Amino acid sequence: MFSQTITDYWKLQFLNGDVIYNDKVFTVTINPDLSEDSRVMVLETADGRVLAVLTPEIAEKLDFSKGQEMSEPIFRHKLNEAGVLLHGADNLFYFSEAEKNVLLQESPEGTLRQLTEQDGAIFAEFESSASEQDLDDAYVELDHWAVFGSFEQDRLVSASSMYPWEEDVQIADLGVLTLSPFRGKGHARKVVRSISKYAYEKGYEPQYRCQLDNEDSTVLAKVAGLTLFGKWDVVSPNCTVGKSE
């Protein structure tokens, strides 16, 4: 359903290392090359599998070893016992290969265009009309790798921006923000699809993330044609367990 780029990327994140437990539902891998910010990660895929990966240091603190009986509830209980805090999962959405082909055939609409640094004043007015919470949640910036905007009566009312997810990975993470009075009119759907088409044309896979409790964003992802890949969680920045001094 999803591109090889997506499936290979997540396999590399969760199956690169020493697999200490694996059954039809749950897999645990120890990887010494994880960054400190990713020293524990969990991915629950849309088809019901759960993958976990952690550093040897965290595995030692949890008293994990190869061959011992394991399950997701046991794993999470061990995390809690050791004081390992997770950040809180994000939904991960991508276009299926079929939906990608539909998207690439679409023509841009007249009220929508790519934004550049020349649109600084327009974008500043747009930002000033949004709440601080919406700005923080959306993380839409004019200086990102690509920015698209939808207009109503020459006013920028919805914008989406994206940036490469990681160095040497052909995935581009996107954010989207629509001003409150203009929601429900299809603006967000248009900018998400337009910027995603742009990403594909530049050789990148668009990635849409949102927190599990952000129902509006989850609905938007589906309306824009994206499909849920899974729920991804990572160690909390506030967690000190297994962190370098």
FIZA-179114 format. One record per residue (C-alpha): residue in three letters; x negated, y negated, z. Coordinates in steps of 0.5 Angstrom, whole numbers, plus 500, padded with zeros to 3 digits. Layout:
N
ALAXYZ ...
REM end
This chain:
245
MET500500500 PHE494495502 SER488494498 GLN482497499 THR479491502 ILE483491508 THR483498509 ASP476499509 TYR475492513 TRP479495519 LYS476502518 LEU469499519 GLN471495525 PHE474501529 LEU471507526 ASN464505526 GLY460508531 ASP461514536 VAL468517536 ILE469520543 TYR476521542 ASN481523536 ASP488526536 LYS494524531 VAL496518535 PHE490515539 THR482514537 VAL477511541 THR470509538 ILE464507542 ASN460502538 PRO453498540 ASP453493535 LEU460490537 SER459482538 GLU460480545 ASP467477543 SER469483540 ARG466488546 VAL473491546 MET478491541 VAL485495540 LEU489496533 GLU496499533 THR498500526 ALA505499523 ASP505507522 GLY504508530 ARG497510530 VAL492506536 LEU485505535 ALA480502540 VAL473501540 LEU468498545 THR461497547 PRO457503551 GLU457498557 ILE464497557 ALA465505556 GLU460506562 LYS464502566 LEU471505564 ASP467512566 PHE469514558 SER465520555 LYS466524549 GLY470530550 GLN474528556 GLU482528555 MET485521553 SER491517551 GLU493510550 PRO496509557 ILE490512560 PHE486508556 ARG490501558 HIS490504565 LYS482504565 LEU482497562 ASN486494568 GLU483498573 ALA476495571 GLY479488570 VAL478488563 LEU483483560 LEU485483553 HIS487476550 GLY494478547 ALA495482541 ASP497478534 ASN501481528 LEU497482522 PHE500481515 TYR498482508 PHE501483502 SER502490499 GLU499491492 ALA506491489 GLU507484492 LYS501482490 ASN502483483 VAL509479483 LEU505473487 LEU500473481 GLN506472476 GLU509466479 SER508459477 PRO507453482 GLU513449483 GLY513441482 THR514439489 LEU507443491 ARG500442490 GLN493443493 LEU490438497 THR484435497 GLU480430502 GLN483424498 ASP489426501 GLY486424508 ALA492418509 ILE497423507 PHE495428512 ALA494424518 GLU501422517 PHE503429517 GLU499431523 SER502425527 SER509427526 ALA507434529 SER507436536 GLU500438539 GLN503445541 ASP505446533 LEU498443531 ASP494448536 ASP498454534 ALA498453526 TYR491451526 VAL492447519 GLU486443517 LEU484438511 ASP477440511 HIS478448511 TRP476452505 ALA483451501 VAL489447503 PHE496446500 GLY502442501 SER509441500 PHE513435499 GLU520432500 GLN521425497 ASP513424496 ARG512426504 LEU508431506 VAL513436510 SER509443510 ALA502445509 SER498451509 SER490452510 MET485457510 TYR478459511 PRO474465510 TRP475470516 GLU468472517 GLU461472513 ASP461477507 VAL468479508 GLN473477502 ILE479476507 ALA481469508 ASP485467514 LEU491462513 GLY495458518 VAL502454516 LEU505448519 THR512445517 LEU515439520 SER521440525 PRO526436521 PHE524440514 ARG524447517 GLY529452514 LYS528449507 GLY523454504 HIS517449504 ALA513454508 ARG515460504 LYS512456498 VAL506454501 VAL504460504 ARG505464497 SER501458493 ILE495458498 SER495466498 LYS495466490 TYR489461490 ALA486466495 TYR487472490 GLU484468484 LYS478466488 GLY477474490 TYR480474497 GLU485477501 PRO490473504 GLN491474512 TYR497472516 ARG496472523 CYS501470529 GLN502472536 LEU507477538 ASP512473541 ASN512468535 GLU519470532 ASP519464527 SER512466524 THR514473524 VAL520472520 LEU516467515 ALA511472514 LYS516477512 VAL520472508 ALA514470504 GLY513477502 LEU508479507 THR508486510 LEU506488517 PHE499492517 GLY499492525 LYS498489532 TRP491487533 ASP488485540 VAL481483543 VAL478482549 SER480475553 PRO475470553 ASN476469560 CYS474476561 THR467477565 VAL467485565 GLY461487560 LYS459480558 SER452478558 GLU449474564 
REM end
